[in-house]
Amino acid sequence: MIVAGLDGSDSSMRAAAYAAGLARRQHAMLALVYVQPVLTAGAALGVPVGDTTGEVADSLVSEIREATERFRDAWDVRWEFHTFRGDPYNGLVTAADELKADAVVVGASESAGHRFIGSVAVRLVKAGRWPVTVVP
């Protein structure tokens, strides 16, 4: 099982494509994982976060399905889509553990804030529980 973290960013989409190639070559299942945030600044102001993150998940599934149809011959891989709740790091750890991941693939952080708290990718590598590939 290859687990790829998705959040809709360009780097996460590249990571998903890379993970699909790994899964295809290894005849492995590809688990595409979107971690829905539990609480954001918008939630504190009354914005319905569940609806928003659900829409992101639905959009990601649609985008993935369109890509698999367009590249059916090249993207011949078994895949499933999962959503987990929480912060990205803990959500991916939970996903990798529950799905019994053989490897985790994530996109490089596009956020400047990761310098202070550490990027999800660096934290996954430091956990040392699975091989982690970080795709730029």
C-alpha positions as a Markdown table, in Angstrom:
| # | Residue | x | y | z |
|---|---|---|---|---|
| 1 | Met | 0.0 | 0.0 | 0.0 |
| 2 | Ile | 1.4 | 3.4 | -1.1 |
| 3 | Val | -0.2 | 6.3 | 0.8 |
| 4 | Ala | -0.1 | 9.8 | -0.8 |
| 5 | Gly | -1.2 | 12.9 | 1.0 |
| 6 | Leu | -3.3 | 15.3 | -1.0 |
| 7 | Asp | -4.4 | 18.8 | -0.1 |
| 8 | Gly | -5.1 | 20.2 | -3.6 |
| 9 | Ser | -1.8 | 22.0 | -3.9 |
| 10 | Asp | 0.4 | 21.6 | -7.0 |
| 11 | Ser | 3.1 | 19.8 | -5.0 |
| 12 | Ser | 0.5 | 17.3 | -3.5 |
| 13 | Met | -0.8 | 16.6 | -7.0 |
| 14 | Arg | 2.7 | 15.9 | -8.2 |
| 15 | Ala | 3.2 | 13.7 | -5.2 |
| 16 | Ala | 0.0 | 11.8 | -6.1 |
| 17 | Ala | 1.2 | 11.3 | -9.7 |
| 18 | Tyr | 4.6 | 10.1 | -8.4 |
| 19 | Ala | 2.9 | 7.7 | -6.0 |
| 20 | Ala | 0.7 | 6.4 | -8.8 |
| 21 | Gly | 3.8 | 5.5 | -10.7 |
| 22 | Leu | 5.3 | 3.7 | -7.7 |
| 23 | Ala | 2.0 | 1.8 | -7.2 |
| 24 | Arg | 1.8 | 0.9 | -10.8 |
| 25 | Arg | 5.4 | -0.4 | -11.0 |
| 26 | Gln | 5.0 | -2.4 | -7.7 |
| 27 | His | 1.5 | -3.6 | -8.4 |
| 28 | Ala | 0.4 | -2.0 | -5.2 |
| 29 | Met | -2.7 | -0.3 | -4.0 |
| 30 | Leu | -2.6 | 3.5 | -4.0 |
| 31 | Ala | -4.4 | 5.2 | -1.1 |
| 32 | Leu | -4.9 | 8.9 | -1.8 |
| 33 | Val | -5.5 | 10.7 | 1.6 |
| 34 | Tyr | -7.0 | 14.1 | 2.2 |
| 35 | Val | -6.9 | 15.2 | 5.8 |
| 36 | Gln | -9.8 | 17.5 | 6.7 |
| 37 | Pro | -8.8 | 20.2 | 9.2 |
| 38 | Val | -10.7 | 20.0 | 12.5 |
| 39 | Leu | -10.7 | 23.7 | 13.4 |
| 40 | Thr | -9.6 | 26.8 | 11.5 |
| 41 | Ala | -9.7 | 30.5 | 12.0 |
| 42 | Gly | -12.9 | 30.4 | 9.8 |
| 43 | Ala | -14.5 | 28.0 | 12.2 |
| 44 | Ala | -14.0 | 30.3 | 15.1 |
| 45 | Leu | -15.8 | 33.0 | 13.1 |
| 46 | Gly | -18.7 | 30.8 | 12.4 |
| 47 | Val | -17.8 | 29.5 | 8.9 |
| 48 | Pro | -19.0 | 25.9 | 8.5 |
| 49 | Val | -15.7 | 24.1 | 8.1 |
| 50 | Gly | -17.2 | 20.7 | 7.6 |
| 51 | Asp | -19.0 | 21.8 | 4.5 |
| 52 | Thr | -15.9 | 23.6 | 3.1 |
| 53 | Thr | -13.5 | 20.6 | 3.7 |
| 54 | Gly | -16.1 | 18.2 | 2.4 |
| 55 | Glu | -16.3 | 20.3 | -0.8 |
| 56 | Val | -12.4 | 20.1 | -1.1 |
| 57 | Ala | -12.5 | 16.4 | -0.7 |
| 58 | Asp | -15.3 | 16.0 | -3.4 |
| 59 | Ser | -13.3 | 18.3 | -5.7 |
| 60 | Leu | -10.2 | 16.2 | -5.2 |
| 61 | Val | -12.0 | 13.0 | -6.0 |
| 62 | Ser | -13.5 | 14.5 | -9.1 |
| 63 | Glu | -10.1 | 15.7 | -10.3 |
| 64 | Ile | -8.5 | 12.3 | -9.6 |
| 65 | Arg | -11.3 | 10.5 | -11.5 |
| 66 | Glu | -10.9 | 12.9 | -14.5 |
| 67 | Ala | -7.2 | 12.3 | -14.5 |
| 68 | Thr | -7.6 | 8.5 | -14.4 |
| 69 | Glu | -10.1 | 8.7 | -17.3 |
| 70 | Arg | -7.7 | 10.9 | -19.4 |
| 71 | Phe | -4.6 | 8.8 | -18.7 |
| 72 | Arg | -6.3 | 5.4 | -18.4 |
| 73 | Asp | -3.5 | 3.5 | -20.1 |
| 74 | Ala | -0.7 | 5.3 | -18.4 |
| 75 | Trp | -2.4 | 5.5 | -15.0 |
| 76 | Asp | -3.4 | 1.8 | -14.8 |
| 77 | Val | -3.4 | 1.5 | -11.0 |
| 78 | Arg | -5.8 | 0.4 | -8.3 |
| 79 | Trp | -6.6 | 3.3 | -6.0 |
| 80 | Glu | -8.9 | 4.4 | -3.3 |
| 81 | Phe | -9.6 | 7.8 | -1.7 |
| 82 | His | -9.7 | 8.3 | 2.1 |
| 83 | Thr | -10.5 | 11.3 | 4.2 |
| 84 | Phe | -9.2 | 11.6 | 7.8 |
| 85 | Arg | -9.8 | 14.5 | 10.2 |
| 86 | Gly | -7.1 | 16.4 | 12.1 |
| 87 | Asp | -4.0 | 18.3 | 11.4 |
| 88 | Pro | -2.1 | 17.1 | 8.3 |
| 89 | Tyr | 0.7 | 15.4 | 10.2 |
| 90 | Asn | -1.4 | 13.4 | 12.6 |
| 91 | Gly | -4.0 | 12.7 | 9.9 |
| 92 | Leu | -1.3 | 11.2 | 7.7 |
| 93 | Val | 0.2 | 9.2 | 10.5 |
| 94 | Thr | -3.2 | 7.8 | 11.4 |
| 95 | Ala | -3.9 | 7.0 | 7.7 |
| 96 | Ala | -0.5 | 5.3 | 7.2 |
| 97 | Asp | -1.0 | 3.2 | 10.4 |
| 98 | Glu | -4.6 | 2.2 | 9.7 |
| 99 | Leu | -3.9 | 1.5 | 6.0 |
| 100 | Lys | -0.7 | -0.4 | 6.8 |
| 101 | Ala | 1.4 | 1.7 | 4.5 |
| 102 | Asp | 4.5 | 0.4 | 2.9 |
| 103 | Ala | 5.5 | 3.9 | 1.9 |
| 104 | Val | 4.3 | 7.5 | 2.2 |
| 105 | Val | 4.5 | 10.1 | -0.5 |
| 106 | Val | 3.9 | 13.8 | 0.2 |
| 107 | Gly | 4.5 | 17.1 | -1.6 |
| 108 | Ala | 7.1 | 19.6 | -0.4 |
| 109 | Ser | 5.6 | 22.3 | 1.8 |
| 110 | Glu | 4.6 | 25.5 | 0.0 |
| 111 | Ser | 4.1 | 27.3 | 3.3 |
| 112 | Ala | 6.6 | 29.7 | 4.9 |
| 113 | Gly | 5.3 | 28.7 | 8.4 |
| 114 | His | 6.9 | 25.3 | 8.2 |
| 115 | Arg | 10.2 | 26.9 | 9.2 |
| 116 | Phe | 8.9 | 27.4 | 12.7 |
| 117 | Ile | 6.9 | 24.2 | 13.4 |
| 118 | Gly | 8.5 | 21.9 | 10.8 |
| 119 | Ser | 6.9 | 20.7 | 7.6 |
| 120 | Val | 4.6 | 17.7 | 7.5 |
| 121 | Ala | 7.2 | 16.0 | 5.3 |
| 122 | Val | 10.1 | 16.5 | 7.7 |
| 123 | Arg | 8.0 | 15.4 | 10.7 |
| 124 | Leu | 7.0 | 12.2 | 8.8 |
| 125 | Val | 10.6 | 11.5 | 7.9 |
| 126 | Lys | 11.7 | 12.0 | 11.5 |
| 127 | Ala | 9.0 | 9.6 | 12.7 |
| 128 | Gly | 11.0 | 6.9 | 10.9 |
| 129 | Arg | 8.0 | 4.5 | 10.7 |
| 130 | Trp | 7.8 | 4.2 | 6.9 |
| 131 | Pro | 9.9 | 5.2 | 3.9 |
| 132 | Val | 8.9 | 8.8 | 3.0 |
| 133 | Thr | 9.3 | 10.4 | -0.4 |
| 134 | Val | 9.0 | 14.1 | -0.6 |
| 135 | Val | 8.1 | 15.4 | -4.1 |
| 136 | Pro | 9.0 | 19.0 | -4.9 |
